[in-house]
């Protein structure tokens, strides 16, 4: 039995579409591989410089111990046992004002750019008194011993500390590494005079910190009243964490943001008191980290994620183009060989490879323009011979250019991409139905030499 030529051609085109799907899948795997290499570059920078940073403080703490004796037995069996209790006293500020300025300093690992930054931060913290650091004995006649109070600032990655200075009551104090706090060992501290513990006067501390980090900066609002103002020269911030800024201004050359939080709205002071960890953004299980807010310094156009999204539309591109060529065959009585379908599909597929490779060196918009212009020119030239004329070739190229324009629109308008894509598909389907409304499909499927079917008698 001889297979109908049209059915054989449809079968061949189906096989070609399957091969092109494999090619698109391989290009998609390549995009995933490059994305993974970018994350490796990010991890390399974090390991060699500093990672995502989180800030805590300034806060006060003091290590104390209590010893007491207990007597058991009588007479010669009487014995004395000494017991010891170690504990830590902490005091969070009543008011904390933070002023930060962030300057981006990108680092490169080969082709991959990693957003690192330098944060110059000034803290001004105020405690009404240090009564919270005065120990209270739990046992009568015990002996209480406390270390001098310590002012500490905790960070998630101490390698990023470039400079730190602390003033208390207008006096500059010597800064030492580490915090002395068992739950937050990374950071720096200063020892305060013991006399401040017993005084009833307010304590005001001013801290200046220059800190290097990568990609994100988080702050834990541990004061009763926390206010922060941050300015940066990066125009693409992403605000996250548990609290959004109360005011923000995003400009072409950077952004400004202001946060204001009360201890009535956050559990951060209680989290610190119970020993919860200081976690950078997206780190640590929920409930085991101190509440914080964060700022991510993102690239709005990630070439690998954008390329991956574009590749997902590859099969639709091929299908619509093949439908257009098939309609031209039917309407203009042309004969297009399956090999020609394969060449057209290959040109459409290589666009995504060009886009991926060019976007590693140029901006995504410029890469998209160059890759689409190259493929439209090639397909327009080939369409002139495929469809038998320069006019038909120009229309074919214009249609391909329209598809690329629609895809770019879908990539840029992520929130409305579904509705736009649905409307475009509806328009294409409606156009195909209108153009082929008078086509006799039975005549197309009829094998040569087969008589036409006679209409039934009514």
DRENDO-1510 file (C-alpha; in Angstrom, 1 decimal, always signed):
<recs>
REC; n; res; u; v; w
REC; 1; UNK; +0.0; +0.0; +0.0 .
REC; 2; UNK; +1.4; +3.3; -1.1 .
REC; 3; UNK; +1.3; +6.0; +1.5 .
REC; 4; UNK; -0.5; +9.2; +0.6 .
REC; 5; UNK; +2.2; +11.9; -0.3 .
REC; 6; UNK; +0.6; +14.5; +2.0 .
REC; 7; UNK; +0.5; +12.1; +4.9 .
REC; 8; UNK; +4.1; +11.1; +4.3 .
REC; 9; UNK; +5.1; +14.7; +4.3 .
REC; 10; UNK; +3.2; +15.3; +7.6 .
REC; 11; UNK; +5.0; +12.3; +9.1 .
REC; 12; UNK; +8.4; +13.6; +7.9 .
REC; 13; UNK; +7.7; +17.1; +9.4 .
REC; 14; UNK; +6.6; +15.5; +12.7 .
REC; 15; UNK; +10.0; +13.7; +12.8 .
REC; 16; UNK; +11.7; +17.0; +12.0 .
REC; 17; UNK; +9.8; +18.7; +14.9 .
REC; 18; UNK; +11.0; +16.0; +17.2 .
REC; 19; UNK; +14.6; +16.5; +16.2 .
REC; 20; UNK; +14.3; +20.3; +16.7 .
REC; 21; UNK; +12.8; +19.7; +20.1 .
REC; 22; UNK; +15.9; +17.7; +21.0 .
REC; 23; UNK; +18.1; +20.5; +19.8 .
REC; 24; UNK; +16.1; +23.1; +21.9 .
REC; 25; UNK; +16.4; +20.8; +24.9 .
REC; 26; UNK; +20.2; +20.7; +24.5 .
REC; 27; UNK; +20.3; +24.5; +24.2 .
REC; 28; UNK; +18.2; +24.7; +27.4 .
REC; 29; UNK; +20.6; +22.3; +29.2 .
REC; 30; UNK; +23.5; +24.5; +28.1 .
REC; 31; UNK; +21.7; +27.6; +29.6 .
REC; 32; UNK; +21.2; +25.6; +32.8 .
REC; 33; UNK; +24.9; +24.7; +32.8 .
REC; 34; UNK; +26.0; +28.3; +32.3 .
REC; 35; UNK; +23.6; +29.4; +35.1 .
REC; 36; UNK; +25.3; +26.8; +37.4 .
REC; 37; UNK; +28.7; +28.1; +36.5 .
REC; 38; UNK; +27.5; +31.6; +37.4 .
REC; 39; UNK; +26.4; +30.3; +40.9 .
REC; 40; UNK; +29.9; +28.7; +41.2 .
REC; 41; UNK; +31.5; +32.1; +40.4 .
REC; 42; UNK; +29.2; +33.7; +43.1 .
REC; 43; UNK; +30.2; +31.1; +45.6 .
REC; 44; UNK; +33.9; +31.6; +44.7 .
REC; 45; UNK; +33.7; +35.3; +45.4 .
REC; 46; UNK; +31.9; +34.7; +48.7 .
REC; 47; UNK; +34.6; +32.3; +49.8 .
REC; 48; UNK; +37.5; +34.5; +48.8 .
REC; 49; UNK; +36.0; +37.9; +50.0 .
REC; 50; UNK; +32.8; +37.9; +52.0 .
REC; 51; UNK; +29.3; +36.5; +51.6 .
REC; 52; UNK; +25.8; +37.9; +52.2 .
REC; 53; UNK; +26.0; +40.1; +55.3 .
REC; 54; UNK; +23.6; +40.5; +58.2 .
REC; 55; UNK; +24.1; +43.0; +61.0 .
REC; 56; UNK; +23.1; +42.9; +64.7 .
REC; 57; UNK; +23.6; +45.6; +67.3 .
REC; 58; UNK; +25.1; +47.4; +68.9 .
REC; 59; UNK; +23.9; +45.5; +72.0 .
REC; 60; UNK; +25.4; +45.1; +75.5 .
REC; 61; UNK; +26.1; +41.9; +77.4 .
REC; 62; UNK; +28.0; +40.8; +80.5 .
REC; 63; UNK; +29.2; +37.3; +81.5 .
REC; 64; UNK; +28.4; +36.6; +85.2 .
REC; 65; UNK; +28.7; +33.7; +87.6 .
REC; 66; UNK; +27.2; +33.0; +91.0 .
REC; 67; UNK; +28.6; +30.6; +93.6 .
REC; 68; UNK; +27.0; +29.4; +96.7 .
REC; 69; UNK; +27.5; +26.7; +99.3 .
REC; 70; UNK; +25.1; +24.1; +100.5 .
REC; 71; UNK; +25.6; +22.0; +103.7 .
REC; 72; UNK; +24.4; +18.5; +104.1 .
REC; 73; UNK; +24.6; +16.1; +107.0 .
REC; 74; UNK; +25.4; +16.7; +110.6 .
REC; 75; UNK; +28.4; +16.2; +112.9 .
REC; 76; UNK; +31.2; +14.2; +111.3 .
REC; 77; UNK; +29.1; +13.5; +108.2 .
REC; 78; UNK; +28.6; +17.2; +107.6 .
REC; 79; UNK; +29.9; +18.3; +104.2 .
REC; 80; UNK; +29.9; +21.5; +102.2 .
REC; 81; UNK; +29.3; +21.5; +98.4 .
REC; 82; UNK; +30.0; +24.6; +96.3 .
REC; 83; UNK; +27.7; +25.2; +93.4 .
REC; 84; UNK; +28.2; +27.5; +90.4 .
REC; 85; UNK; +25.9; +29.1; +88.0 .
REC; 86; UNK; +27.0; +30.9; +84.9 .
REC; 87; UNK; +24.7; +33.2; +83.0 .
REC; 88; UNK; +24.7; +36.1; +80.6 .
REC; 89; UNK; +23.0; +39.5; +81.0 .
REC; 90; UNK; +22.0; +41.4; +77.8 .
REC; 91; UNK; +20.6; +44.9; +77.1 .
REC; 92; UNK; +19.3; +46.0; +73.8 .
REC; 93; UNK; +19.0; +49.7; +73.0 .
REC; 94; UNK; +16.0; +51.8; +73.7 .
REC; 95; UNK; +16.6; +53.7; +70.5 .
REC; 96; UNK; +18.8; +52.8; +67.5 .
REC; 97; UNK; +19.4; +55.1; +64.5 .
REC; 98; UNK; +21.3; +53.7; +61.5 .
REC; 99; UNK; +22.6; +55.6; +58.6 .
REC; 100; UNK; +24.2; +53.5; +55.8 .
REC; 101; UNK; +25.7; +54.3; +52.4 .
REC; 102; UNK; +26.3; +51.4; +50.0 .
REC; 103; UNK; +28.7; +51.5; +47.0 .
REC; 104; UNK; +28.7; +48.7; +44.5 .
REC; 105; UNK; +32.1; +47.1; +43.7 .
REC; 106; UNK; +31.4; +44.3; +41.1 .
REC; 107; UNK; +33.9; +41.4; +40.9 .
REC; 108; UNK; +34.4; +39.1; +37.9 .
REC; 109; UNK; +35.2; +35.5; +37.6 .
REC; 110; UNK; +35.8; +35.0; +33.9 .
REC; 111; UNK; +32.7; +36.1; +32.0 .
REC; 112; UNK; +30.6; +36.2; +35.2 .
REC; 113; UNK; +29.9; +39.4; +37.1 .
REC; 114; UNK; +29.2; +39.2; +40.8 .
REC; 115; UNK; +27.6; +42.1; +42.7 .
REC; 116; UNK; +29.7; +42.9; +45.8 .
REC; 117; UNK; +29.4; +46.1; +47.8 .
REC; 118; UNK; +31.0; +48.2; +50.5 .
REC; 119; UNK; +28.6; +49.5; +53.2 .
REC; 120; UNK; +29.7; +52.4; +55.4 .
REC; 121; UNK; +27.3; +52.4; +58.3 .
REC; 122; UNK; +26.9; +54.6; +61.3 .
REC; 123; UNK; +25.0; +53.4; +64.4 .
REC; 124; UNK; +23.8; +55.6; +67.2 .
REC; 125; UNK; +22.3; +53.6; +70.1 .
REC; 126; UNK; +21.0; +54.8; +73.4 .
REC; 127; UNK; +20.2; +53.0; +76.6 .
REC; 128; UNK; +18.4; +54.8; +79.5 .
REC; 129; UNK; +20.5; +53.0; +82.1 .
REC; 130; UNK; +22.4; +49.7; +82.4 .
REC; 131; UNK; +20.1; +48.4; +85.0 .
REC; 132; UNK; +19.5; +45.2; +82.9 .
REC; 133; UNK; +23.2; +44.4; +83.4 .
REC; 134; UNK; +23.1; +44.4; +87.2 .
REC; 135; UNK; +23.1; +40.9; +88.4 .
REC; 136; UNK; +20.5; +39.6; +90.9 .
REC; 137; UNK; +21.4; +36.7; +93.2 .
REC; 138; UNK; +19.2; +33.7; +93.2 .
REC; 139; UNK; +20.7; +32.2; +96.4 .
REC; 140; UNK; +21.2; +33.9; +99.8 .
REC; 141; UNK; +24.8; +34.5; +100.7 .
REC; 142; UNK; +26.0; +33.7; +97.2 .
REC; 143; UNK; +29.1; +35.3; +95.6 .
REC; 144; UNK; +28.3; +37.2; +92.4 .
REC; 145; UNK; +31.1; +38.0; +89.9 .
REC; 146; UNK; +30.5; +39.7; +86.5 .
REC; 147; UNK; +32.9; +40.7; +83.8 .
REC; 148; UNK; +32.9; +44.3; +82.7 .
REC; 149; UNK; +30.0; +45.1; +80.3 .
REC; 150; UNK; +30.7; +44.6; +76.6 .
REC; 151; UNK; +29.3; +46.5; +73.7 .
REC; 152; UNK; +29.2; +44.2; +70.6 .
REC; 153; UNK; +28.2; +44.3; +67.0 .
REC; 154; UNK; +27.5; +41.0; +65.3 .
REC; 155; UNK; +28.0; +40.3; +61.6 .
REC; 156; UNK; +27.3; +37.1; +59.6 .
REC; 157; UNK; +30.7; +37.1; +57.9 .
REC; 158; UNK; +33.5; +38.8; +59.9 .
REC; 159; UNK; +35.9; +38.7; +56.9 .
REC; 160; UNK; +34.0; +41.6; +55.4 .
REC; 161; UNK; +34.9; +44.0; +58.3 .
REC; 162; UNK; +37.4; +46.6; +56.9 .
REC; 163; UNK; +37.2; +49.2; +59.6 .
REC; 164; UNK; +35.3; +49.7; +62.9 .
REC; 165; UNK; +35.3; +52.5; +65.5 .
REC; 166; UNK; +33.3; +52.9; +68.7 .
REC; 167; UNK; +32.7; +55.9; +70.9 .
REC; 168; UNK; +30.8; +55.8; +74.2 .
REC; 169; UNK; +30.0; +59.0; +75.9 .
REC; 170; UNK; +32.3; +60.8; +73.5 .
REC; 171; UNK; +35.3; +58.6; +74.4 .
REC; 172; UNK; +36.9; +56.4; +71.7 .
REC; 173; UNK; +37.4; +52.8; +72.9 .
REC; 174; UNK; +39.7; +50.1; +71.6 .
REC; 175; UNK; +37.9; +47.7; +69.3 .
REC; 176; UNK; +38.7; +44.0; +69.6 .
REC; 177; UNK; +37.8; +41.0; +67.3 .
REC; 178; UNK; +34.9; +38.7; +68.3 .
REC; 179; UNK; +31.9; +39.5; +70.3 .
REC; 180; UNK; +32.2; +37.4; +73.4 .
REC; 181; UNK; +28.6; +36.3; +72.9 .
REC; 182; UNK; +28.2; +32.5; +72.6 .
REC; 183; UNK; +25.3; +32.7; +70.1 .
REC; 184; UNK; +26.9; +35.4; +67.9 .
REC; 185; UNK; +30.7; +35.0; +68.0 .
REC; 186; UNK; +31.4; +36.8; +64.7 .
REC; 187; UNK; +31.9; +40.6; +64.9 .
REC; 188; UNK; +33.7; +43.0; +67.2 .
REC; 189; UNK; +33.4; +44.4; +70.7 .
REC; 190; UNK; +34.7; +47.0; +73.1 .
REC; 191; UNK; +34.8; +46.7; +76.9 .
REC; 192; UNK; +33.0; +49.4; +78.8 .
REC; 193; UNK; +34.1; +50.9; +82.2 .
REC; 194; UNK; +32.6; +49.0; +85.1 .
REC; 195; UNK; +31.3; +52.3; +86.5 .
REC; 196; UNK; +28.7; +52.6; +83.7 .
REC; 197; UNK; +26.9; +49.5; +85.1 .
REC; 198; UNK; +26.2; +51.2; +88.4 .
REC; 199; UNK; +25.4; +54.6; +87.1 .
REC; 200; UNK; +21.8; +55.7; +86.4 .
REC; 201; UNK; +22.7; +58.0; +83.5 .
REC; 202; UNK; +21.9; +57.2; +79.9 .
REC; 203; UNK; +24.5; +55.5; +77.8 .
REC; 204; UNK; +25.0; +56.7; +74.2 .
REC; 205; UNK; +27.2; +54.7; +71.8 .
REC; 206; UNK; +28.2; +55.7; +68.3 .
REC; 207; UNK; +29.7; +53.0; +66.0 .
REC; 208; UNK; +31.2; +53.4; +62.6 .
REC; 209; UNK; +31.5; +50.3; +60.4 .
REC; 210; UNK; +32.9; +49.7; +56.9 .
REC; 211; UNK; +31.7; +46.3; +55.7 .
REC; 212; UNK; +32.2; +44.3; +52.5 .
REC; 213; UNK; +29.5; +41.9; +51.4 .
REC; 214; UNK; +28.0; +40.1; +48.4 .
REC; 215; UNK; +24.6; +40.5; +46.8 .
REC; 216; UNK; +22.5; +41.1; +50.0 .
REC; 217; UNK; +22.5; +43.1; +53.2 .
REC; 218; UNK; +20.3; +42.3; +56.2 .
REC; 219; UNK; +19.7; +44.1; +59.5 .
REC; 220; UNK; +18.2; +42.8; +62.7 .
REC; 221; UNK; +16.0; +45.5; +64.4 .
REC; 222; UNK; +16.8; +44.5; +68.0 .
REC; 223; UNK; +16.1; +47.9; +69.6 .
REC; 224; UNK; +12.8; +49.1; +71.0 .
REC; 225; UNK; +12.7; +51.7; +68.3 .
REC; 226; UNK; +14.8; +51.1; +65.2 .
REC; 227; UNK; +15.1; +53.7; +62.4 .
REC; 228; UNK; +17.4; +53.1; +59.4 .
REC; 229; UNK; +18.2; +55.2; +56.3 .
REC; 230; UNK; +20.1; +53.6; +53.4 .
REC; 231; UNK; +21.4; +55.2; +50.2 .
REC; 232; UNK; +23.0; +53.1; +47.5 .
REC; 233; UNK; +24.3; +53.7; +43.9 .
REC; 234; UNK; +22.5; +50.6; +42.6 .
REC; 235; UNK; +19.2; +51.3; +40.7 .
REC; 236; UNK; +17.8; +47.8; +41.0 .
REC; 237; UNK; +17.1; +47.0; +44.7 .
REC; 238; UNK; +14.9; +44.2; +45.9 .
REC; 239; UNK; +13.4; +44.7; +49.4 .
REC; 240; UNK; +12.7; +41.5; +51.4 .
REC; 241; UNK; +12.8; +40.0; +54.8 .
REC; 242; UNK; +10.1; +40.5; +57.4 .
REC; 243; UNK; +9.7; +44.3; +56.9 .
REC; 244; UNK; +9.5; +46.5; +53.9 .
REC; 245; UNK; +10.7; +50.1; +54.0 .
REC; 246; UNK; +8.2; +52.8; +55.0 .
REC; 247; UNK; +9.6; +55.0; +52.2 .
REC; 248; UNK; +11.7; +54.4; +49.1 .
REC; 249; UNK; +12.9; +56.3; +46.1 .
REC; 250; UNK; +14.4; +54.4; +43.2 .
REC; 251; UNK; +16.4; +56.5; +40.7 .
REC; 252; UNK; +18.4; +55.8; +37.6 .
REC; 253; UNK; +21.6; +56.3; +39.6 .
REC; 254; UNK; +20.6; +54.5; +42.8 .
REC; 255; UNK; +18.0; +54.4; +45.5 .
REC; 256; UNK; +17.1; +55.5; +49.0 .
REC; 257; UNK; +15.0; +53.7; +51.6 .
REC; 258; UNK; +13.9; +54.2; +55.1 .
REC; 259; UNK; +12.8; +51.7; +57.7 .
REC; 260; UNK; +11.1; +52.3; +61.0 .
REC; 261; UNK; +10.2; +49.5; +63.4 .
REC; 262; UNK; +9.0; +49.1; +67.0 .
REC; 263; UNK; +9.6; +46.2; +69.3 .
REC; 264; UNK; +5.8; +45.9; +69.3 .
REC; 265; UNK; +5.9; +44.8; +65.7 .
REC; 266; UNK; +9.0; +42.5; +65.7 .
REC; 267; UNK; +10.3; +39.6; +67.8 .
REC; 268; UNK; +13.9; +40.5; +67.1 .
REC; 269; UNK; +14.7; +41.6; +70.7 .
REC; 270; UNK; +13.2; +38.4; +72.1 .
REC; 271; UNK; +14.9; +36.3; +69.4 .
REC; 272; UNK; +18.2; +37.8; +70.5 .
REC; 273; UNK; +17.5; +37.2; +74.2 .
REC; 274; UNK; +16.7; +33.6; +73.6 .
REC; 275; UNK; +19.9; +33.0; +71.6 .
REC; 276; UNK; +18.5; +32.8; +68.1 .
REC; 277; UNK; +21.0; +32.9; +65.3 .
REC; 278; UNK; +22.0; +35.8; +63.1 .
REC; 279; UNK; +21.2; +34.7; +59.5 .
REC; 280; UNK; +21.8; +36.4; +56.2 .
REC; 281; UNK; +18.9; +36.4; +53.8 .
REC; 282; UNK; +17.6; +33.0; +52.8 .
REC; 283; UNK; +19.8; +31.2; +55.3 .
REC; 284; UNK; +18.7; +29.1; +58.3 .
REC; 285; UNK; +15.4; +27.5; +59.1 .
REC; 286; UNK; +12.5; +29.8; +59.9 .
REC; 287; UNK; +12.0; +30.4; +63.6 .
REC; 288; UNK; +15.7; +29.8; +64.4 .
REC; 289; UNK; +16.9; +33.1; +63.1 .
REC; 290; UNK; +16.5; +36.6; +64.4 .
REC; 291; UNK; +13.8; +38.6; +62.4 .
REC; 292; UNK; +15.4; +41.0; +60.0 .
REC; 293; UNK; +14.9; +43.0; +56.8 .
REC; 294; UNK; +17.1; +42.8; +53.8 .
REC; 295; UNK; +18.1; +44.5; +50.6 .
REC; 296; UNK; +19.2; +42.5; +47.6 .
REC; 297; UNK; +21.3; +44.1; +44.9 .
REC; 298; UNK; +20.0; +42.2; +41.9 .
REC; 299; UNK; +20.6; +42.4; +38.2 .
REC; 300; UNK; +17.1; +42.9; +36.7 .
REC; 301; UNK; +18.0; +41.1; +33.5 .
REC; 302; UNK; +19.8; +37.8; +34.2 .
REC; 303; UNK; +20.9; +36.6; +30.7 .
REC; 304; UNK; +20.6; +32.9; +31.7 .
REC; 305; UNK; +17.2; +33.1; +33.2 .
REC; 306; UNK; +16.0; +35.3; +30.3 .
REC; 307; UNK; +17.5; +32.9; +27.7 .
REC; 308; UNK; +15.9; +29.9; +29.5 .
REC; 309; UNK; +12.5; +31.6; +29.4 .
REC; 310; UNK; +13.0; +32.4; +25.7 .
REC; 311; UNK; +13.9; +28.8; +24.9 .
REC; 312; UNK; +10.6; +27.6; +26.5 .
REC; 313; UNK; +8.8; +29.4; +23.6 .
REC; 314; UNK; +11.1; +27.7; +21.0 .
REC; 315; UNK; +8.6; +24.9; +20.1 .
REC; 316; UNK; +5.8; +27.5; +19.7 .
REC; 317; UNK; +8.1; +29.5; +17.3 .
REC; 318; UNK; +8.8; +26.4; +15.2 .
REC; 319; UNK; +5.1; +25.3; +15.1 .
REC; 320; UNK; +3.8; +28.8; +14.1 .
REC; 321; UNK; +6.5; +29.1; +11.3 .
REC; 322; UNK; +5.8; +25.6; +10.0 .
REC; 323; UNK; +2.1; +26.4; +10.0 .
REC; 324; UNK; +2.8; +29.6; +8.0 .
REC; 325; UNK; +4.9; +27.7; +5.5 .
REC; 326; UNK; +2.2; +25.0; +5.2 .
REC; 327; UNK; -0.5; +27.6; +4.6 .
REC; 328; UNK; +1.7; +29.1; +1.9 .
REC; 329; UNK; +1.9; +25.7; +0.3 .
REC; 330; UNK; -1.8; +25.2; +0.3 .
REC; 331; UNK; -2.8; +28.7; -0.7 .
REC; 332; UNK; -0.2; +29.3; -3.4 .
REC; 333; UNK; +0.1; +25.6; -4.6 .
REC; 334; UNK; +3.8; +25.4; -3.7 .
REC; 335; UNK; +5.9; +22.4; -2.9 .
REC; 336; UNK; +8.2; +22.7; +0.0 .
REC; 337; UNK; +10.5; +19.8; +0.7 .
REC; 338; UNK; +10.8; +18.4; +4.3 .
REC; 339; UNK; +14.6; +19.3; +4.2 .
REC; 340; UNK; +13.6; +22.9; +3.7 .
REC; 341; UNK; +11.4; +22.7; +6.7 .
REC; 342; UNK; +14.4; +21.3; +8.6 .
REC; 343; UNK; +16.6; +24.2; +7.5 .
REC; 344; UNK; +14.0; +26.8; +8.5 .
REC; 345; UNK; +13.5; +25.1; +11.9 .
REC; 346; UNK; +17.3; +24.9; +12.4 .
REC; 347; UNK; +17.6; +28.6; +11.8 .
REC; 348; UNK; +14.9; +29.3; +14.3 .
REC; 349; UNK; +16.6; +27.1; +16.9 .
REC; 350; UNK; +20.1; +28.6; +16.4 .
REC; 351; UNK; +18.6; +31.9; +17.4 .
REC; 352; UNK; +18.4; +30.8; +21.0 .
REC; 353; UNK; +22.0; +29.6; +20.9 .
REC; 354; UNK; +23.1; +33.0; +19.5 .
REC; 355; UNK; +21.1; +34.8; +22.2 .
REC; 356; UNK; +22.7; +32.8; +25.0 .
REC; 357; UNK; +26.3; +33.2; +23.8 .
REC; 358; UNK; +26.0; +36.9; +22.9 .
REC; 359; UNK; +24.3; +37.8; +26.2 .
REC; 360; UNK; +27.4; +36.7; +28.1 .
REC; 361; UNK; +29.3; +39.5; +26.4 .
REC; 362; UNK; +26.7; +42.2; +25.7 .
REC; 363; UNK; +23.5; +43.5; +27.3 .
REC; 364; UNK; +20.5; +41.2; +26.8 .
REC; 365; UNK; +18.6; +43.8; +24.7 .
REC; 366; UNK; +21.5; +44.2; +22.3 .
REC; 367; UNK; +22.1; +40.5; +22.1 .
REC; 368; UNK; +18.5; +39.9; +21.4 .
REC; 369; UNK; +18.5; +42.5; +18.6 .
REC; 370; UNK; +21.7; +41.1; +17.0 .
REC; 371; UNK; +20.5; +37.4; +17.1 .
REC; 372; UNK; +17.0; +38.2; +15.8 .
REC; 373; UNK; +18.4; +40.5; +13.1 .
REC; 374; UNK; +20.7; +37.7; +11.9 .
REC; 375; UNK; +18.0; +35.1; +11.8 .
REC; 376; UNK; +15.4; +37.3; +10.2 .
REC; 377; UNK; +17.9; +38.3; +7.5 .
REC; 378; UNK; +18.8; +34.6; +6.8 .
REC; 379; UNK; +15.1; +33.4; +6.8 .
REC; 380; UNK; +14.0; +36.4; +4.7 .
REC; 381; UNK; +16.7; +35.6; +2.1 .
REC; 382; UNK; +15.9; +31.8; +2.2 .
REC; 383; UNK; +12.1; +32.6; +2.0 .
REC; 384; UNK; +12.6; +34.4; -1.3 .
REC; 385; UNK; +13.7; +31.0; -2.8 .
REC; 386; UNK; +11.4; +28.9; -0.7 .
REC; 387; UNK; +8.3; +30.8; -1.5 .
REC; 388; UNK; +9.2; +31.9; -5.0 .
REC; 389; UNK; +9.8; +35.7; -4.9 .
REC; 390; UNK; +11.3; +38.6; -3.1 .
REC; 391; UNK; +7.9; +39.9; -2.0 .
REC; 392; UNK; +7.0; +36.6; -0.5 .
REC; 393; UNK; +10.4; +36.3; +1.1 .
REC; 394; UNK; +10.1; +39.8; +2.6 .
REC; 395; UNK; +6.7; +39.0; +4.0 .
REC; 396; UNK; +8.1; +35.8; +5.4 .
REC; 397; UNK; +11.0; +37.6; +7.1 .
REC; 398; UNK; +8.5; +40.3; +8.4 .
REC; 399; UNK; +6.4; +37.5; +10.0 .
REC; 400; UNK; +9.5; +36.0; +11.6 .
REC; 401; UNK; +10.5; +39.5; +12.9 .
REC; 402; UNK; +7.0; +39.9; +14.3 .
REC; 403; UNK; +7.4; +36.6; +16.2 .
REC; 404; UNK; +10.7; +37.8; +17.7 .
REC; 405; UNK; +9.1; +41.1; +18.6 .
REC; 406; UNK; +6.2; +39.3; +20.3 .
REC; 407; UNK; +8.7; +37.1; +22.2 .
REC; 408; UNK; +10.7; +40.1; +23.4 .
REC; 409; UNK; +7.5; +41.6; +24.6 .
REC; 410; UNK; +6.6; +38.5; +26.5 .
REC; 411; UNK; +10.0; +38.3; +28.1 .
REC; 412; UNK; +9.8; +42.0; +29.3 .
REC; 413; UNK; +6.2; +41.8; +30.6 .
REC; 414; UNK; +6.4; +38.8; +32.8 .
REC; 415; UNK; +3.2; +39.6; +34.8 .
REC; 416; UNK; +1.1; +39.8; +31.7 .
REC; 417; UNK; +2.9; +37.3; +29.5 .
REC; 418; UNK; +0.2; +34.7; +29.7 .
REC; 419; UNK; -2.7; +36.9; +28.5 .
REC; 420; UNK; -0.5; +38.4; +25.8 .
REC; 421; UNK; +0.6; +35.0; +24.6 .
REC; 422; UNK; -3.0; +33.7; +24.7 .
REC; 423; UNK; -4.2; +36.6; +22.6 .
REC; 424; UNK; -1.5; +36.2; +20.0 .
REC; 425; UNK; -2.2; +32.4; +19.6 .
REC; 426; UNK; -5.9; +33.2; +19.2 .
REC; 427; UNK; -5.1; +35.8; +16.5 .
REC; 428; UNK; -2.9; +33.3; +14.7 .
REC; 429; UNK; -5.5; +30.5; +14.9 .
REC; 430; UNK; -8.2; +32.8; +13.7 .
REC; 431; UNK; -6.1; +34.0; +10.8 .
REC; 432; UNK; -5.4; +30.4; +9.8 .
REC; 433; UNK; -9.0; +29.5; +9.9 .
REC; 434; UNK; -10.1; +32.5; +7.9 .
REC; 435; UNK; -7.4; +31.9; +5.2 .
REC; 436; UNK; -8.3; +28.2; +4.8 .
REC; 437; UNK; -12.0; +28.4; +5.1 .
REC; 438; UNK; -12.5; +27.4; +1.4 .
REC; 439; UNK; -9.8; +24.8; +1.2 .
REC; 440; UNK; -11.0; +21.3; +0.1 .
REC; 441; UNK; -8.9; +19.2; +2.5 .
REC; 442; UNK; -10.3; +16.0; +1.0 .
REC; 443; UNK; -8.9; +17.0; -2.3 .
REC; 444; UNK; -5.5; +17.5; -0.8 .
REC; 445; UNK; -5.6; +14.1; +0.9 .
REC; 446; UNK; -6.8; +12.3; -2.2 .
REC; 447; UNK; -4.1; +10.1; -3.8 .
REC; 448; UNK; -3.3; +10.7; -7.5 .
REC; 449; UNK; -5.7; +8.7; -9.7 .
REC; 450; UNK; -8.4; +8.4; -7.1 .
REC; 451; UNK; -11.8; +9.7; -8.4 .
REC; 452; UNK; -13.4; +12.4; -6.4 .
REC; 453; UNK; -16.2; +11.4; -4.1 .
REC; 454; UNK; -19.7; +12.1; -5.4 .
REC; 455; UNK; -22.1; +14.1; -3.3 .
REC; 456; UNK; -24.9; +12.1; -1.7 .
REC; 457; UNK; -28.4; +12.3; -3.3 .
REC; 458; UNK; -30.9; +14.0; -1.1 .
</recs>
